[in-house]
Amino acid sequence: MDVDIAEVVPAFTLQGVTQVVEDVLPWAIDPDLAERLWQLSEEMTGVKFTT
């Protein structure tokens, strides 16, 4: 088992559902996309997340 810090994959093309990706895809760590996802989730569920 590899528990090291993953590198970001610079370019990625999906090659099938059985493809194994060992590093992090860029959109998985994008803060702007994360914010958009939270906003969409709140709109769809009607539940506001507050800190």
Backbone as JSON Lines, residues from 0, in Angstrom:
{"i":0,"aa":"M","n":[0.85,-1.18,0.0],"ca":[0.0,0.0,0.0],"c":[0.89,1.24,0.0]}
{"i":1,"aa":"D","n":[0.59,2.18,-0.9],"ca":[1.34,3.41,-1.01],"c":[0.61,4.5,-0.25]}
{"i":2,"aa":"V","n":[1.22,5.04,0.79],"ca":[0.58,6.1,1.57],"c":[1.32,7.43,1.42]}
{"i":3,"aa":"D","n":[2.08,7.57,0.36],"ca":[2.8,8.8,0.09],"c":[1.83,9.86,-0.43]}
{"i":4,"aa":"I","n":[2.27,11.11,-0.47],"ca":[1.45,12.2,-1.0],"c":[1.4,12.05,-2.51]}
{"i":5,"aa":"A","n":[0.2,12.09,-3.07],"ca":[0.01,11.89,-4.51],"c":[0.38,13.15,-5.28]}
{"i":6,"aa":"E","n":[0.83,12.95,-6.47],"ca":[1.13,14.05,-7.39],"c":[-0.12,14.34,-8.22]}
{"i":7,"aa":"V","n":[-0.21,15.56,-8.74],"ca":[-1.33,15.94,-9.6],"c":[-1.03,15.45,-11.02]}
{"i":8,"aa":"V","n":[-2.01,14.82,-11.63],"ca":[-1.89,14.35,-13.01],"c":[-2.04,15.59,-13.9]}
{"i":9,"aa":"P","n":[-1.03,15.95,-14.7],"ca":[-1.13,17.17,-15.51],"c":[-2.14,17.08,-16.65]}
{"i":10,"aa":"A","n":[-2.25,15.94,-17.27],"ca":[-3.2,15.74,-18.37],"c":[-3.79,14.35,-18.22]}
{"i":11,"aa":"F","n":[-5.06,14.23,-18.53],"ca":[-5.73,12.95,-18.27],"c":[-6.77,12.68,-19.33]}
{"i":12,"aa":"T","n":[-6.76,11.48,-19.86],"ca":[-7.78,11.02,-20.79],"c":[-8.32,9.7,-20.27]}
{"i":13,"aa":"L","n":[-9.62,9.66,-20.04],"ca":[-10.24,8.44,-19.55],"c":[-10.15,7.36,-20.62]}
{"i":14,"aa":"Q","n":[-9.65,6.19,-20.22],"ca":[-9.46,5.1,-21.16],"c":[-10.31,3.89,-20.81]}
{"i":15,"aa":"G","n":[-11.38,4.12,-20.09],"ca":[-12.28,3.03,-19.73],"c":[-12.54,2.98,-18.24]}
{"i":16,"aa":"V","n":[-13.6,2.31,-17.86],"ca":[-14.0,2.28,-16.45],"c":[-13.06,1.45,-15.58]}
{"i":17,"aa":"T","n":[-12.23,0.63,-16.17],"ca":[-11.31,-0.19,-15.38],"c":[-9.94,0.46,-15.24]}
{"i":18,"aa":"Q","n":[-9.77,1.65,-15.79],"ca":[-8.5,2.34,-15.71],"c":[-8.17,2.69,-14.26]}
{"i":19,"aa":"V","n":[-6.94,2.5,-13.87],"ca":[-6.49,2.83,-12.51],"c":[-5.66,4.1,-12.57]}
{"i":20,"aa":"V","n":[-6.04,5.08,-11.78],"ca":[-5.29,6.33,-11.69],"c":[-4.69,6.39,-10.29]}
{"i":21,"aa":"E","n":[-3.38,6.48,-10.2],"ca":[-2.73,6.44,-8.9],"c":[-2.44,7.82,-8.32]}
{"i":22,"aa":"D","n":[-2.6,8.86,-9.1],"ca":[-2.36,10.2,-8.63],"c":[-3.67,10.98,-8.55]}
{"i":23,"aa":"V","n":[-3.59,12.28,-8.28],"ca":[-4.78,13.1,-8.08],"c":[-5.12,13.83,-9.37]}
{"i":24,"aa":"L","n":[-6.37,13.78,-9.75],"ca":[-6.83,14.51,-10.92],"c":[-7.03,15.98,-10.55]}
{"i":25,"aa":"P","n":[-6.71,16.9,-11.46],"ca":[-6.72,18.33,-11.13],"c":[-8.04,18.84,-10.55]}
{"i":26,"aa":"W","n":[-9.16,18.38,-11.06],"ca":[-10.44,18.89,-10.59],"c":[-10.77,18.41,-9.17]}
{"i":27,"aa":"A","n":[-10.07,17.42,-8.68],"ca":[-10.33,16.93,-7.32],"c":[-9.8,17.87,-6.24]}
{"i":28,"aa":"I","n":[-8.91,18.79,-6.61],"ca":[-8.33,19.71,-5.63],"c":[-8.56,21.17,-6.02]}
{"i":29,"aa":"D","n":[-9.51,21.42,-6.91],"ca":[-9.79,22.78,-7.38],"c":[-10.75,23.47,-6.43]}
{"i":30,"aa":"P","n":[-10.32,24.52,-5.71],"ca":[-11.19,25.18,-4.73],"c":[-12.4,25.86,-5.35]}
{"i":31,"aa":"D","n":[-12.26,26.37,-6.57],"ca":[-13.41,27.0,-7.24],"c":[-14.49,25.97,-7.57]}
{"i":32,"aa":"L","n":[-14.08,24.8,-8.04],"ca":[-15.06,23.74,-8.32],"c":[-15.71,23.25,-7.03]}
{"i":33,"aa":"A","n":[-14.95,23.2,-5.95],"ca":[-15.5,22.77,-4.66],"c":[-16.58,23.75,-4.2]}
{"i":34,"aa":"E","n":[-16.32,25.03,-4.35],"ca":[-17.31,26.05,-3.97],"c":[-18.57,25.93,-4.81]}
{"i":35,"aa":"R","n":[-18.4,25.73,-6.1],"ca":[-19.56,25.57,-6.99],"c":[-20.38,24.34,-6.61]}
{"i":36,"aa":"L","n":[-19.69,23.26,-6.24],"ca":[-20.38,22.04,-5.83],"c":[-21.19,22.28,-4.56]}
{"i":37,"aa":"W","n":[-20.6,22.99,-3.57],"ca":[-21.33,23.3,-2.35],"c":[-22.57,24.13,-2.65]}
{"i":38,"aa":"Q","n":[-22.42,25.15,-3.49],"ca":[-23.55,26.01,-3.84],"c":[-24.65,25.21,-4.52]}
{"i":39,"aa":"L","n":[-24.28,24.38,-5.47],"ca":[-25.26,23.55,-6.17],"c":[-25.95,22.59,-5.21]}
{"i":40,"aa":"S","n":[-25.17,21.99,-4.31],"ca":[-25.75,21.05,-3.34],"c":[-26.77,21.75,-2.45]}
{"i":41,"aa":"E","n":[-26.43,22.97,-2.01],"ca":[-27.36,23.73,-1.18],"c":[-28.64,24.07,-1.95]}
{"i":42,"aa":"E","n":[-28.49,24.48,-3.21],"ca":[-29.65,24.8,-4.02],"c":[-30.54,23.59,-4.24]}
{"i":43,"aa":"M","n":[-29.94,22.45,-4.52],"ca":[-30.71,21.24,-4.82],"c":[-31.4,20.66,-3.6]}
{"i":44,"aa":"T","n":[-30.75,20.79,-2.43],"ca":[-31.32,20.18,-1.23],"c":[-32.14,21.16,-0.39]}
{"i":45,"aa":"G","n":[-31.9,22.46,-0.62],"ca":[-32.58,23.46,0.21],"c":[-31.98,23.56,1.6]}
{"i":46,"aa":"V","n":[-30.82,22.96,1.82],"ca":[-30.15,22.98,3.11],"c":[-28.92,23.87,2.99]}
{"i":47,"aa":"K","n":[-28.82,24.88,3.85],"ca":[-27.67,25.78,3.84],"c":[-26.62,25.28,4.82]}
{"i":48,"aa":"F","n":[-25.39,25.27,4.38],"ca":[-24.27,24.89,5.24],"c":[-23.68,26.15,5.81]}
{"i":49,"aa":"T","n":[-23.58,26.23,7.12],"ca":[-22.99,27.39,7.77],"c":[-21.85,26.94,8.65]}
{"i":50,"aa":"T","n":[-20.86,27.8,8.79],"ca":[-19.72,27.47,9.64],"c":[-19.75,28.26,10.9]}
